[in-house]
Amino acid sequence: MDDELMTVEEIADRLKMHPESVRRWLREGSMLGVRISRAAGWRVERREVDRFLREGPRRKENERPD
């Protein structure tokens, strides 16, 4: 399901990354997600994780391409 919500831990496990890396991407806006609460953490749609894998981090509007 594309609209399935994933936790930071699930994403980190899938990407073989540390959960703090995923949290940093979310805080920076490189990956889009919703912070439910401080205790509950972030949720990210599976399609956003798939997009991140295909296209890489999102760019900020004023950031120039490499």
N, CA, C and O of each residue as an XYZ file, in Angstrom:
264
protein
N       0.836     -1.184      0.000
C       0.000      0.000      0.000
C       0.881      1.248      0.000
O       1.795      1.363      0.816
N       0.614      2.164     -0.896
C       1.396      3.384     -0.982
C       1.164      4.320      0.186
O       2.056      5.091      0.542
N      -0.013      4.271      0.791
C      -0.318      5.222      1.856
C       0.011      4.682      3.248
O      -0.348      5.292      4.255
N       0.688      3.549      3.301
C       1.093      2.986      4.587
C       2.082      3.931      5.267
O       2.983      4.463      4.619
N       1.914      4.137      6.562
C       2.821      4.996      7.317
C       3.913      4.149      7.957
O       3.650      3.082      8.513
N       5.139      4.646      7.867
C       6.289      3.940      8.415
C       6.902      4.764      9.543
O       6.853      5.994      9.520
N       7.473      4.085     10.521
C       8.179      4.752     11.606
C       9.635      4.978     11.189
O      10.116      4.411     10.208
N      10.308      5.811     11.951
C      11.739      6.059     11.705
C      12.514      4.747     11.778
O      13.387      4.489     10.948
N      12.200      3.936     12.753
C      12.912      2.672     12.922
C      12.699      1.741     11.733
O      13.638      1.079     11.292
N      11.472      1.683     11.209
C      11.189      0.843     10.044
C      11.962      1.333      8.815
O      12.506      0.537      8.049
N      11.999      2.648      8.645
C      12.729      3.220      7.507
C      14.222      2.936      7.648
O      14.870      2.512      6.691
N      14.764      3.168      8.835
C      16.187      2.934      9.072
C      16.543      1.470      8.817
O      17.585      1.181      8.228
N      15.703      0.560      9.248
C      15.942     -0.862      9.018
C      15.929     -1.178      7.529
O      16.781     -1.921      7.041
N      14.974     -0.620      6.813
C      14.866     -0.864      5.374
C      16.076     -0.326      4.624
O      16.560     -0.957      3.684
N      16.567      0.848      5.043
C      17.685      1.489      4.352
C      19.046      1.078      4.918
O      20.088      1.491      4.407
N      19.028      0.261      5.978
C      20.266     -0.154      6.644
C      21.054      1.074      7.104
O      22.263      1.176      6.896
N      20.326      2.006      7.739
C      20.898      3.257      8.230
C      20.597      3.380      9.719
O      19.782      2.638     10.266
N      21.264      4.321     10.356
C      20.981      4.612     11.758
C      19.710      5.454     11.825
O      19.529      6.338     10.987
N      18.829      5.216     12.784
C      17.593      5.999     12.894
C      17.831      7.509     12.988
O      17.010      8.289     12.505
N      18.931      7.928     13.595
C      19.193      9.366     13.711
C      19.436     10.001     12.335
O      19.133     11.179     12.144
N      19.973      9.246     11.387
C      20.126      9.760     10.015
C      18.766     10.063      9.406
O      18.584     11.096      8.761
N      17.817      9.168      9.612
C      16.456      9.364      9.100
C      15.820     10.581      9.777
O      15.186     11.400      9.113
N      15.986     10.697     11.081
C      15.433     11.861     11.799
C      16.037     13.162     11.280
O      15.330     14.160     11.140
N      17.324     13.160     10.998
C      17.976     14.359     10.464
C      17.385     14.740      9.110
O      17.118     15.917      8.866
N      17.176     13.762      8.225
C      16.563     14.042      6.911
C      15.178     14.648      7.091
O      14.796     15.565      6.363
N      14.433     14.138      8.055
C      13.090     14.659      8.307
C      13.150     16.089      8.840
O      12.398     16.949      8.381
N      14.027     16.351      9.792
C      14.157     17.708     10.341
C      14.598     18.705      9.265
O      14.130     19.844      9.242
N      15.498     18.276      8.377
C      16.027     19.144      7.319
C      15.029     19.352      6.183
O      15.159     20.299      5.407
N      14.033     18.471      6.083
C      13.091     18.544      4.973
C      13.538     17.760      3.753
O      12.915     17.850      2.695
N      14.620     16.986      3.888
C      15.097     16.155      2.779
C      14.135     15.009      2.492
O      14.057     14.511      1.369
N      13.409     14.602      3.519
C      12.369     13.574      3.424
C      11.151     14.169      4.125
O      11.277     14.768      5.192
N       9.987     14.006      3.533
C       8.776     14.571      4.109
C       8.094     13.569      5.036
O       7.962     12.388      4.716
N       7.674     14.061      6.165
C       6.970     13.236      7.137
C       6.204     14.121      8.101
O       6.240     15.348      8.005
N       5.517     13.486      9.025
C       4.724     14.194     10.021
C       5.217     13.765     11.396
O       5.340     12.574     11.681
N       5.494     14.741     12.236
C       5.882     14.424     13.611
C       4.608     14.373     14.448
O       3.968     15.399     14.681
N       4.250     13.194     14.891
C       3.022     12.982     15.647
C       3.121     13.664     17.007
O       2.239     14.434     17.387
N       4.175     13.385     17.724
C       4.467     14.019     19.009
C       5.909     13.672     19.348
O       6.546     12.854     18.685
N       6.401     14.311     20.390
C       7.782     14.017     20.799
C       7.917     12.540     21.190
O       8.909     11.893     20.853
N       6.932     12.021     21.891
C       6.990     10.627     22.344
C       6.722      9.637     21.211
O       7.387      8.605     21.118
N       5.753      9.947     20.352
C       5.369      9.016     19.281
C       6.310      9.094     18.087
O       6.435      8.129     17.333
N       6.971     10.235     17.908
C       7.941     10.360     16.823
C       7.305     10.686     15.482
O       6.193     11.207     15.403
N       8.044     10.364     14.439
C       7.672     10.693     13.058
C       6.952      9.537     12.384
O       7.116      8.374     12.753
N       6.131      9.895     11.363
C       5.537      8.915     10.460
C       5.757      9.422      9.043
O       5.628     10.615      8.766
N       6.094      8.493      8.149
C       6.394      8.834      6.761
C       5.624      7.870      5.866
O       5.599      6.665      6.117
N       4.999      8.406      4.825
C       4.305      7.541      3.874
C       5.324      6.694      3.119
O       6.407      7.164      2.767
N       4.961      5.454      2.881
C       5.856      4.534      2.162
C       6.241      5.115      0.795
O       7.377      4.941      0.354
N       5.319      5.794      0.127
C       5.643      6.344     -1.192
C       6.713      7.429     -1.101
O       7.464      7.619     -2.057
N       6.806      8.151      0.027
C       7.868      9.133      0.218
C       9.214      8.436      0.392
O      10.231      8.914     -0.111
N       9.225      7.317      1.098
C      10.462      6.538      1.244
C      10.899      6.022     -0.127
O      12.080      6.086     -0.468
N       9.953      5.512     -0.911
C      10.267      5.037     -2.263
C      10.794      6.176     -3.133
O      11.737      5.981     -3.901
N      10.192      7.366     -3.020
C      10.653      8.526     -3.772
C      12.080      8.892     -3.362
O      12.921      9.192     -4.209
N      12.342      8.865     -2.058
C      13.668      9.178     -1.545
C      14.702      8.218     -2.115
O      15.804      8.636     -2.470
N      14.365      6.952     -2.205
C      15.288      5.957     -2.756
C      15.544      6.184     -4.241
O      16.665      5.997     -4.713
N      14.515      6.587     -4.976
C      14.657      6.831     -6.421
C      15.393      8.132     -6.727
O      16.298      8.165     -7.560
N      14.990      9.213     -6.036
C      15.413     10.561     -6.414
C      16.409     11.202     -5.460
O      17.055     12.187     -5.816
N      16.544     10.662     -4.258
C      17.439     11.253     -3.273
C      16.745     12.343     -2.474
O      15.530     12.519     -2.565
N      17.529     13.073     -1.692
C      16.963     14.105     -0.817
C      16.264     15.208     -1.602
O      16.677     15.562     -2.706
N      15.208     15.738     -1.016
C      14.533     16.899     -1.606
C      15.435     18.102     -1.469
O      16.190     18.214     -0.503
N      15.361     19.001     -2.429
C      16.143     20.235     -2.376
C      15.274     21.359     -1.860
O      14.065     21.393     -2.091
N      15.901     22.264     -1.166
C      15.203     23.471     -0.741
C      15.031     24.370     -1.959
O      15.812     24.291     -2.908
N      14.018     25.218     -1.936
C      13.709     26.056     -3.092
C      14.878     26.921     -3.537
O      15.087     27.089     -4.738
N      15.648     27.476     -2.600
C      16.749     28.347     -2.978
C      18.075     27.610     -3.186
O      19.099     28.243     -3.444
N      18.062     26.295     -3.076
C      19.266     25.496     -3.258
C      19.468     25.199     -4.724
O      18.547     24.750     -5.406
N      20.671     25.447     -5.214
C      20.973     25.198     -6.626
C      21.364     23.741     -6.829
O      21.966     23.126     -5.949
N      21.017     23.183     -8.005
C      21.430     21.811     -8.299
C      22.950     21.729     -8.435
O      23.606     22.722     -8.747
N      23.500     20.542     -8.201
C      24.958     20.346     -8.311
C      25.446     20.505     -9.726
O      26.642     20.372     -9.985
